[in-house]
Amino acid sequence: MEILSTTPLSPEDVKVPNGLRYHVLDVYVDELEKVGDAEWDVEVLESLLKPVRRLQTGGRDRAVREAAREMLEDERLSDWGCGDKKVDRLEEDRDEWGGIEG
């Protein structure tokens, strides 16, 4: 977990390519499913998700934060008792900069 936290899922390290972060986020739940499936202890699974949660809240790049959020909303995680509920992002998107208004 330390390697994942300090390298591909580090929210602070700007030297880590976002492509590597996207790849890890893309396969993370698939790999968890291969080794644990429905047998996950909630505490163990939460500790495995900590680096992703840190990336979701502390990532410097909005797209990476969004990818982490989407991974945490995977319904398999919810089935295992640890996922985040999907949230409608329409209101949040309205708060983004909309360009120059004339």
Secondary structure, 3 states (H helix, E strand, C coil): CHHHHHCCCCCCCCCCCHHHHHHHHHHHHHHHHHHCHHHCCHHHHHHHHHHHHHHHHHCCCHHHHHHHHHHHCCHHHHHCCCCCCCCCCHHHHHCCCCCCCC
